[in-house]
Amino acid sequence: MEWWQALLLGLVQGLTEFLPVSGSGHLMIFKELLGVDGEGFLDFTVTVHFATVLATLVVFWGAIWKLLKGFFRFRYNDETDYICKMLVSLIPVAVVGFCLKDQVDALFSGSLREVAYGLLVTAALLLLCDQVGRRIKAPVAKDQRNGISYWQAFTVGLAQAVAVVPGISRSGATISTGLLTGVKRADMAQFSFLMVLIPIIGEQSLDLLKAATGHAAFGSGVGAVALVAGFLAAFVSGLFACKVMIALVKKARLSWFAVYCLAVALLICILV
């Protein structure tokens, strides 16, 4: 992989990881467009995903630090309630990760047409959210502390589990589902980005551990310069995209992203 290919792929990862257009799907699309060899691409993917995790930590560090301080007071306060709901949201994706890992990995070796189908699902969710979600006034649940209840957290977690399919946007699926269940936009924006930290950090740590104990050196076939270029590009663009997405979720229509996903999906179906 050339350094400029890594730079472009890092930019793609950073921008699309937070915007509701599917980061994994776009990485697969641009991998084909740039003619990137598959050797070492998994290591590269691990690297740029880790960069976007760091970007999330930077953007939400104030909220994360407040949650940790409150949680370690060892009493059921707002922070403990929030973390417990984040853990509830992880149940579906944990089941998928432990029980269906081989099937999920197989999805990433599929054709771009499968990515197109996932993008169509994302477009439908975003359109549904904009057309229906604004009119939904769900009753306030007894446990809707911090703006989200346990059942809403679990439902959003189900959406995150479905979003392991390439082309289905994780942020698009979780935010749309949350808004459709009645969670307010400002509350859903933060919860969507924070809930993904634990599974992504866990997954990337396992991948790094496997690479470190494997026969091939980490980054074999990619090169140190390409890894650094991709990491920096993903981190910087991720910082920008994360902040933009928070603002968009709070007040903008998501239909424009639905139109984009629909256009990309149709283009893939026509050309592939």
C-alpha positions as CSV (number, residue, x, y, z in Angstrom):
1,M,0.0,0.0,0.0
2,E,1.4,3.4,-1.0
3,W,1.4,6.2,1.6
4,W,-1.1,8.3,-0.5
5,Q,-3.5,5.4,-0.6
6,A,-3.3,5.0,3.1
7,L,-3.8,8.8,3.5
8,L,-7.0,8.7,1.4
9,L,-8.3,5.6,3.1
10,G,-7.6,7.2,6.5
11,L,-9.6,10.3,5.5
12,V,-12.4,8.1,4.3
13,Q,-12.5,6.1,7.6
14,G,-12.4,9.2,9.8
15,L,-15.2,11.0,7.9
16,T,-17.5,8.1,7.4
17,E,-17.1,6.4,10.8
18,F,-19.2,9.1,12.5
19,L,-21.4,10.3,9.6
20,P,-24.4,8.0,8.9
21,V,-23.0,6.6,5.7
22,S,-21.2,3.4,6.8
23,G,-17.5,3.6,7.5
24,S,-16.9,-0.1,6.8
25,G,-18.8,0.0,3.6
26,H,-16.8,3.0,2.3
27,L,-13.5,1.4,3.2
28,M,-14.4,-1.5,1.1
29,I,-15.5,0.8,-1.8
30,F,-12.4,2.9,-1.8
31,K,-10.2,-0.2,-1.4
32,E,-11.5,-1.4,-4.7
33,L,-11.4,2.1,-6.3
34,L,-7.7,2.7,-5.3
35,G,-6.7,-0.9,-6.3
36,V,-5.3,-1.6,-2.8
37,D,-3.9,-5.0,-2.3
38,G,-5.6,-7.2,0.3
39,E,-2.4,-8.1,2.0
40,G,-2.2,-6.5,5.4
41,F,-5.4,-4.6,4.9
42,L,-6.9,-6.0,8.1
43,D,-4.0,-4.5,10.1
44,F,-4.6,-1.2,8.4
45,T,-8.3,-1.3,9.2
46,V,-7.4,-2.0,12.9
47,T,-5.1,1.0,12.9
48,V,-7.5,3.5,11.4
49,H,-10.4,2.3,13.6
50,F,-8.2,2.8,16.6
51,A,-7.5,6.4,15.4
52,T,-11.3,7.1,15.3
53,V,-11.7,5.7,18.8
54,L,-9.0,8.1,20.0
55,A,-10.9,11.0,18.2
56,T,-14.1,10.0,20.1
57,L,-12.2,10.0,23.4
58,V,-10.8,13.5,22.7
59,V,-14.2,14.9,21.8
60,F,-16.1,13.4,24.7
61,W,-13.3,13.4,27.3
62,G,-15.2,15.7,29.6
63,A,-18.3,13.6,29.6
64,I,-16.3,10.3,29.9
65,W,-14.2,11.7,32.9
66,K,-17.4,12.8,34.6
67,L,-19.0,9.3,34.1
68,L,-15.9,7.5,35.5
69,K,-15.7,9.8,38.6
70,G,-19.4,9.3,39.3
71,F,-19.3,5.5,38.7
72,F,-16.4,5.0,41.1
73,R,-18.3,6.6,43.9
74,F,-20.0,3.2,44.1
75,R,-23.6,4.4,44.4
76,Y,-26.5,4.5,42.0
77,N,-26.2,8.1,40.7
78,D,-26.7,9.6,37.3
79,E,-23.3,8.4,36.1
80,T,-23.8,4.8,37.3
81,D,-27.2,4.8,35.6
82,Y,-25.7,6.0,32.3
83,I,-22.9,3.4,32.3
84,C,-25.4,0.6,33.2
85,K,-27.5,1.5,30.2
86,M,-24.4,1.6,28.0
87,L,-23.7,-2.0,29.2
88,V,-27.2,-3.0,28.5
89,S,-26.8,-1.7,24.9
90,L,-23.8,-3.9,24.5
91,I,-25.6,-7.2,25.1
92,P,-26.8,-7.7,21.4
93,V,-23.5,-6.9,19.8
94,A,-21.7,-9.1,22.4
95,V,-23.9,-12.0,21.4
96,V,-23.2,-11.4,17.7
97,G,-19.5,-11.0,18.4
98,F,-19.1,-14.2,20.4
99,C,-21.6,-16.4,18.6
100,L,-21.5,-15.2,15.0
101,K,-17.9,-13.9,14.5
102,D,-17.1,-16.2,11.6
103,Q,-20.3,-15.2,9.8
104,V,-19.6,-11.5,10.4
105,D,-16.0,-11.9,9.1
106,A,-17.3,-13.6,6.0
107,L,-19.5,-10.5,5.3
108,F,-16.3,-8.4,4.7
109,S,-15.1,-10.7,2.0
110,G,-18.3,-10.3,0.0
111,S,-18.9,-8.2,-3.1
112,L,-19.6,-4.5,-3.3
113,R,-23.2,-5.3,-4.2
114,E,-23.7,-6.5,-0.6
115,V,-22.4,-3.1,0.6
116,A,-24.9,-1.5,-1.8
117,Y,-27.7,-3.5,-0.1
118,G,-26.5,-2.3,3.3
119,L,-26.5,1.3,2.1
120,L,-30.1,0.9,0.9
121,V,-31.0,-0.2,4.4
122,T,-29.2,2.8,5.9
123,A,-31.0,5.1,3.5
124,A,-34.4,3.7,4.5
125,L,-33.7,4.1,8.2
126,L,-32.6,7.7,7.8
127,L,-35.6,8.6,5.7
128,L,-38.0,6.8,8.2
129,C,-36.4,8.7,11.1
130,D,-36.8,12.1,9.4
131,Q,-40.3,11.4,8.2
132,V,-41.7,9.6,11.3
133,G,-39.3,10.3,14.1
134,R,-40.1,14.0,14.4
135,R,-43.7,13.2,15.0
136,I,-43.1,10.6,17.7
137,K,-43.8,11.6,21.2
138,A,-43.1,8.5,23.2
139,P,-44.3,8.4,26.8
140,V,-41.6,9.1,29.4
141,A,-40.6,5.8,31.0
142,K,-40.1,5.5,34.7
143,D,-36.4,4.6,34.2
144,Q,-35.8,7.3,31.5
145,R,-33.1,8.9,33.6
146,N,-30.4,10.7,31.6
147,G,-32.9,11.0,28.7
148,I,-32.9,7.3,27.9
149,S,-34.5,4.2,29.4
150,Y,-33.2,0.7,29.7
151,W,-35.5,-0.7,27.0
152,Q,-34.5,2.2,24.7
153,A,-30.8,1.4,25.3
154,F,-31.3,-2.3,24.5
155,T,-33.3,-1.4,21.3
156,V,-30.5,0.9,20.2
157,G,-28.1,-2.0,21.0
158,L,-30.0,-4.3,18.7
159,A,-29.6,-1.7,15.9
160,Q,-25.8,-1.6,16.6
161,A,-25.7,-5.4,16.3
162,V,-27.4,-5.3,12.9
163,A,-24.9,-2.6,11.8
164,V,-22.1,-5.1,11.7
165,V,-23.2,-5.7,8.2
166,P,-21.0,-3.7,5.7
167,G,-23.0,-0.8,4.3
168,I,-25.3,-0.4,7.3
169,S,-24.1,2.6,9.2
170,R,-23.6,2.1,12.9
171,S,-24.2,5.7,13.8
172,G,-27.1,6.0,11.3
173,A,-28.8,2.8,12.6
174,T,-28.3,3.6,16.3
175,I,-29.3,7.3,16.1
176,S,-32.3,6.6,13.9
177,T,-33.5,3.8,16.2
178,G,-33.1,6.0,19.3
179,L,-35.0,8.8,17.8
180,L,-37.8,6.5,16.6
181,T,-38.1,5.1,20.1
182,G,-38.5,8.7,21.5
183,V,-35.0,9.6,22.7
184,K,-34.3,13.3,22.3
185,R,-31.8,14.2,19.7
186,A,-29.2,15.8,22.0
187,D,-29.3,12.8,24.3
188,M,-29.1,10.3,21.5
189,A,-26.1,11.9,19.9
190,Q,-23.9,11.5,22.9
191,F,-25.2,8.0,23.8
192,S,-24.6,6.7,20.2
193,F,-21.0,7.7,20.2
194,L,-20.2,6.6,23.7
195,M,-21.9,3.2,23.6
196,V,-19.5,2.1,20.8
197,L,-16.3,2.8,22.7
198,I,-16.3,-0.4,24.7
199,P,-16.9,-2.9,21.8
200,I,-14.5,-1.1,19.5
201,I,-11.7,-0.8,22.0
202,G,-12.3,-4.5,23.0
203,E,-12.3,-5.7,19.3
204,Q,-9.3,-3.7,18.3
205,S,-7.3,-4.8,21.4
206,L,-8.1,-8.5,20.5
207,D,-7.0,-7.9,16.9
208,L,-3.8,-6.3,18.0
209,L,-3.1,-9.1,20.4
210,K,-3.7,-11.7,17.7
211,A,-1.4,-9.8,15.3
212,A,1.2,-9.5,18.0
213,T,1.2,-13.2,18.7
214,G,0.8,-14.3,15.1
215,H,3.3,-15.5,12.6
216,A,3.3,-12.3,10.5
217,A,4.5,-8.9,11.8
218,F,1.8,-6.3,12.4
219,G,1.4,-4.2,9.2
220,S,3.1,-6.7,7.0
221,G,2.3,-5.8,3.4
222,V,1.3,-2.2,4.4
223,G,4.4,-0.6,5.7
224,A,5.1,1.7,8.7
225,V,4.8,5.0,6.7
226,A,1.4,3.9,5.3
227,L,0.2,3.0,8.8
228,V,1.2,6.3,10.3
229,A,-0.3,8.3,7.4
230,G,-3.6,6.4,7.7
231,F,-3.7,6.8,11.4
232,L,-3.1,10.5,11.4
233,A,-5.6,11.1,8.6
234,A,-8.3,9.1,10.3
235,F,-7.7,10.8,13.7
236,V,-7.8,14.4,12.3
237,S,-10.7,13.8,10.0
238,G,-12.5,11.8,12.8
239,L,-12.2,14.8,15.2
240,F,-13.9,17.0,12.6
241,A,-16.6,14.5,11.6
242,C,-17.5,13.6,15.2
243,K,-18.1,17.3,16.1
244,V,-20.0,17.9,12.9
245,M,-22.2,14.8,13.4
246,I,-23.1,16.0,17.0
247,A,-24.3,19.3,15.6
248,L,-26.2,17.6,12.7
249,V,-28.1,15.2,15.0
250,K,-29.2,18.0,17.2
251,K,-30.9,20.0,14.5
252,A,-30.4,19.0,10.9
253,R,-32.3,16.6,8.7
254,L,-30.8,13.2,8.1
255,S,-32.6,12.8,4.8
256,W,-29.6,14.3,2.9
257,F,-27.4,11.4,4.1
258,A,-30.2,9.0,3.0
259,V,-30.1,10.5,-0.5
260,Y,-26.3,10.1,-0.6
261,C,-26.5,6.5,0.6
262,L,-29.2,5.8,-2.0
263,A,-27.1,7.4,-4.8
264,V,-23.9,5.4,-3.9
265,A,-25.9,2.1,-3.7
266,L,-27.5,2.7,-7.1
267,L,-24.1,3.6,-8.6
268,I,-22.6,0.4,-7.3
269,C,-25.5,-1.7,-8.6
270,I,-25.1,-0.1,-12.0
271,L,-21.3,-0.4,-12.3
272,V,-20.5,-3.7,-10.5
